[in-house]
Amino acid sequence: MQQDVFSRRVYYDGQNIFRDGESGENMYIVQKGKVEIWRERGGSRWVLGTIPVGGIFGEMAIFDGKPRMANATAVAETVVIELPATALREVMRKTDPLLLKLIRILLENTRSLACQVDELTRAAGGDSSNPLPPAPTATT
């Protein structure tokens, strides 16, 4: 992957990087600051994780071509390196097909789990009480 395809962007505290349901055009690496990954369900904001410096996020929508399943918001001033989907897909074309299949299975499982959590939330009345323990902080 050529470095000239990367771009750097600055996001300020509370600024959205992407939203649940959007198509995935970029994957991101946090260069400075941190990013909160969250979903809104039952009128509440559920934090799924926090991506620290060096962490990667936004990859799922690129790998499987499905819409984003969460929101990403900058926490404090945050600098990210954007990697376009086209560059990542170019690398993926050269990757072992078995590895790509494994990645797709893991992504399907993750999306399926998210749907199950949504169903549990609706079954519990969709109120603001979170039936899950706090999400661990991502440490990628």
Secondary structure, 3 states (H helix, E strand, C coil): CCHHHCEEEEECCCCEEECCCCCCCEEEEEEEEEEEEEEEECCEEEEEEEECCCCEECCHHHHHCCCCCCEEEEEEEEEEEEEEHHHHHHHHHCCCHHHHHHHHHHHHHHHHHHHHHHHHHHHCCCCCCCCCCCCCCCCC
